[in-house]
Amino acid sequence: MKKRWKKAMSIMLVAIMVAIQQPILAATKTDSLRIGLTTEFATKSSLKVSDSKILIGYSVTNQYKTLATLSSTNGFTFIPTSKYFAKSTQTYDSYEEAKMMADSLRKNYNIIAYVGFFNSESISIVIGETGSSSTLKTIMNQVKGAFGLSFESLGADNGHRVKLTGSEDTILYDGSGENGYPQVAPVSKNEAGDKVLTLGSKSYRGRLEIGRYGSTSVTAVNVIPIDDYLYGVVPAEMVSSWHEEALKTQAVVARTYAANKGGFASDSNSSKPYILNDTTSSQVYKGYQIEEQSTNQAVDATKGTYIYYKDSLIDATFFSTSGGATASCDEVWAGDVAYLKSVPDIYELEPEKKPWIMTFTNEMIQAKLSAQGKSVGTVQSLIEDMRSNSNRLYSLKIKGSSGTLTLQKSAVRSYFGTYSTKFKVIKAGDVPDKVTVLSGNGKQTTKRIQSSYILSANGTTKGSDTDNEQFIVMGSNNLSNYPKNAPQKVGTYYFAGMGYGHGVGMSQSGANGMAKAGYTYEEIIKHYYSGVEVK
């Protein structure tokens, strides 16, 4: 007996240890996200869902419960309302039952009456919709005792009441309570076999929650399963015709980013309706109409796959083009992140964003500083103060008649609006394409690239392509740019750069280059994020 007990205990301990060692999984009860549709459908005076039939219900503990099916020949309009209302103290088990009673009140007492939604368990009747509390009291007295009903005032506008109107139905809902905002869902499939809702000129999978969230306007939130969301992210963030391994890489990176940043939740929250939105401040999401077969396949092929560092989801940052090497986190933002280190990006040979040159004068620089509330007087010179390991401009000094301002890290980019911080400052009198060449006998010589000749693989030589604004030279672990010309006028500067974006994490152009070179999506991910696991 003792031996059996001891053996059972050892089995239990092993089971517990195995459970503890399992990675923290991204999803538990649901895999849905809440996406703020801020590009087109935020802070509006009204929003319209043009579908002729919709479901309406509530998400409670991440499970959707339908309360009614609504029909309308001209779609459904959602508007904020600040009117005075009263609601019945009686609640109803079904929408249909409440609607019949509201219809009876309207017919017999010639008042405004329709159904009110206040949470998943509270379907009521609302009356009033008037501009004053005194008028509301008159209406309440008018129907006092009607059909055995009693009413209580909802009080002044609380910033959460929305009126939904269709050709056959009107509903007042109030999202101020826990899980207070209802969500609408599609009823039938389209010709492609997908269920979507049409909001304005766009279509979305999943559900829509349209609320006020304490404001005087309405905003739409897309409540959507994560992979359905990714169908509208991957083609918005990466060219859909790129290599399939690059598309898979983007799918896993975007999935990890969303799960880590947004968390899985579908219930409404009156004070914080969403964490992720559909812009570059999260990741670009354009809904159903942008979906492509190639990108949907990439999402499906990587279903359930995330990126972890020490069993926790990573902050999977990414950007368009590195310019030859990615940046460590501490080169751009505050703090050091173990998996966000600078790595060579030498496969970025066909960058989505090409090398660039921006021109600034002393006067333009003064205006840029003034827009940020800064001044150094009359600008006199720009000095490249420090470069990072990835050859980005880490620190830039601006000297003026009344002082010196030093910009560092991301401020270098944000003050001037440059595409990246991987740029050189070229002034009048510089020879920007001068390089040091090591000959076969070990002798070093200095010469200009535009006066050089290039030896091709077959042994022929040709002159440099002087039609280009810049010459790009590949080193062992980075690319370097050399502008062809310098500005002629003193007080004018060329910012000659490469790359596009903050530079931390995965380069989309580099990922496509690696995929074309034969790397798998897992290998690409592990290149850009140091020490991670893909599982």
C-alpha positions, -999 to +999 in steps of 0.1 A: +000+000+000+028+024+009+047+015-023+016+022-044+010+056-026+047+066-031+045+056-068+012+076-073+028+106-056+058+105-079+035+103-109+016+133-096+048+153-091+060+146-126+026+156-140+027+189-120+063+196-131+054+190-168+024+213-164+045+241-149+071+238-177+045+242-205+047+276-223+022+302-214-004+297-242-019+327-259-055+318-258-077+304-231-115+309-234-115+326-267-092+337-295-111+369-303-096+404-304-112+439-301-100+461-330-108+498-330-117+508-365-103+543-361-092+549-397-128+556-409-153+547-382-143+565-350-159+596-334-187+598-360-222+614-357-237+582-371-226+548-385-245+525-409-245+488-413-260+482-447-269+445-443-306+437-445-305+412-417-283+411-386-281+393-352-278+413-321-266+400-287-240+402-260-206+387-253-205+374-217-173+359-205-161+357-241-192+338-253-216+354-277-253+351-269-278+362-296-309+380-283-327+388-316-326+387-354-333+421-369-344+428-405-344+461-424-347+469-461-323+498-459-298+486-433-293+498-397-282+533-385-264+538-352-265+573-336-256+587-302-285+601-283-286+625-253-324+625-250-343+618-218-357+583-215-375+561-190-373+523-189-398+497-176-390+481-143-403+449-158-379+429-180-387+405-207-374+370-217-374+378-254-370+407-277-402+397-295-422+399-263-408+433-254-414+446-289-451+436-288-456+455-256-438+486-270-460+484-301-491+483-279-479+514-259-472+533-290-505+524-306-527+530-276-510+561-260-495+578-290-460+579-275-425+569-285-419+535-272-394+507-283-372+481-269-342+489-246-311+467-241-291+472-209-273+439-206-277+403-217-303+396-190-322+429-191-345+435-221-369+464-212-392+489-228-381+525-231-403+555-235-398+592-239-369+603-262-376+639-252-354+669-247-364+677-211-368+658-179-402+676-172-416+664-205-404+629-196-423+631-163-455+640-182-451+610-205-445+587-175-477+600-158-496+594-191-488+557-192-487+551-154-502+517-147-508+510-184-508+472-190-495+468-154-463+486-163-442+510-142-413+531-154-382+547-139-362+576-154-328+569-168-316+603-158-294+626-178-272+615-207-244+593-194-223+592-226-232+555-234-266+555-250-270+547-286-301+544-308-302+516-334-328+522-362-339+500-390-370+499-412-388+476-388-370+479-355-357+506-331-336+498-301-320+520-274-290+504-258-269+516-229-233+504-226-225+519-193-228+486-173-206+455-173-206+440-208-231+467-215-227+472-252-244+447-275-227+434-307-242+428-341-232+397-362-239+386-398-268+361-404-260+346-438-230+338-460-220+358-491-213+343-525-178+334-514-192+314-485-181+339-458-201+357-431-193+394-432-209+427-421-208+458-443-200+491-425-199+521-447-179+510-478-160+483-459-168+447-449-156+429-418-157+393-405-167+387-369-190+411-351-193+449-347-198+468-315-208+504-320-206+524-289-200+559-275-176+550-247-182+582-228-182+606-258-207+624-278-201+603-310-200+567-320-170+544-328-170+510-343-150+481-328-145+449-347-147+418-324-131+391-344-112+358-341-075+363-344-070+344-377-099+361-394-083+394-383-050+383-398-067+377-431-071+415-432-037+423-417-011+403-437-020+417-472-022+452-457+013+449-442+031+428-469+028+426-506+005+396-513+026+384-543+058+380-522+073+346-514+050+323-494+076+318-466+077+356-462+039+357-460+040+330-434+066+349-415+044+380-415+014+359-404+032+345-373+047+379-364+014+397-367-004+370-348+022+372-320+021+410-319-017+411-317-019+384-290+008+401-269-005+437-273-042+432-275-049+402-254-079+379-261-112+394-250-146+399-267-167+414-239-174+451-240-156+476-218-172+510-215-140+528-204-114+510-227-132+498-258-100+485-276-062+483-273-054+475-309-066+497-338-064+494-376-036+518-381+002+517-381+002+525-344-008+489-340-007+471-373-026+480-404-059+461-408-082+467-437-109+441-433-125+416-456-122+434-489-084+433-490-081+396-485-060+375-509-058+338-514-020+338-509-021+356-476-051+337-463-032+305-471-002+318-451-024+325-421-040+290-424-007+273-428+007+288-396-025+285-375-019+285-338+018+294-342+034+321-320+068+334-311+080+330-275+110+341-255+114+321-223+078+308-226+063+343-229+049+359-261+074+384-275+067+420-285+070+412-322+078+446-337+084+448-374+089+474-401+093+478-439+130+481-448+161+481-427+187+494-451+212+466-444+209+459-407+182+460-381+184+481-350+187+470-314+158+481-292+180+504-272+191+522-303+156+535-309+136+533-276+144+532-239+156+499-224+172+467-237+152+437-249+171+404-251+154+392-284+154+426-302+191+429-311+207+443-343+212+417-369+226+418-405+200+422-432+221+414-462+193+396-481+174+429-484+186+433-520+152+443-534+139+467-507+103+477-508+113+512-499+143+525-520+172+546-507+162+582-503+175+618-500+157+647-482+168+683-485+168+708-456+180+744-453+189+762-421+155+780-422+136+747-426+155+732-397+146+763-375+109+758-385+111+721-376+125+729-342+099+756-336+071+732-344+084+710-315+087+741-292+125+742-295+149+769-307+187+773-310+184+807-326+198+809-362+209+774-372+246+774-380+256+737-384+246+701-381+270+676-365+267+638-366+275+632-330+272+594-326+263+564-347+249+531-334+263+496-341+238+492-370+252+525-385+221+546-376+224+582-365+221+578-328+228+614-319+226+646-339+237+681-327+221+712-340+243+743-333+228+778-335+234+813-325+218+809-291+227+773-281+230+737-291+203+710-292+212+673-292+186+649-306+189+612-298+174+579-309+138+582-323+138+620-318+163+623-347+136+608-370+105+624-355+118+660-355+127+659-392+102+634-405+128+611-420+119+577-432+145+561-408+176+571-388+200+553-411+211+584-429+241+606-435+241+644-432+258+658-463+267+695-465+283+718-491+319+709-498+316+673-488+328+645-511+301+620-501+311+591-525+347+588-514+358+553-503+390+536-493+399+507-516+422+478-506+442+465-536+455+430-541+489+439-527+474+453-496+478+490-506+450+513-496+439+540-520+411+566-518+389+573-547+353+582-557+328+555-565+315+574-595+350+573-611+354+535-603+347+505-624+329+474-613+341+439-621+313+415-629+311+378-624+322+370-660+353+392-657+341+423-676+342+458-662+317+487-665+314+521-650+293+529-620+257+538-628+258+576-624+220+579-630+215+568-594+213+594-566+233+571-543+257+542-546+250+512-523+279+491-511+275+457-494+298+449-465+300+417-445+272+426-421+256+458-434+249+480-464+263+515-468+251+543-489+272+570-506+254+599-522+267+610-556+266+647-550+267+673-522+246+704-520+261+734-537+248+761-514+261+766-478+234+762-452+217+734-472+220+697-462+211+664-478+199+637-455+208+607-476+194+575-462+183+539-465+155+520-448+120+528-438+106+525-403+120+523-368+142+494-377+136+471-346+126+435-351+117+420-385+124+437-418+096+429-442+118+435-473+146+414-457+122+386-448+111+384-485+148+383-495+156+355-471+125+336-483+137+339-519+171+327-508+155+295-495+149+301-458+118+289-441+095+312-420+108+297-388+144+304-398+135+339-408+118+346-375+148+332-355+171+354-375+153+386-367+144+378-331+173+365-311+170+334-290+132+328-296+111+297-301+085+293-327+057+269-316 
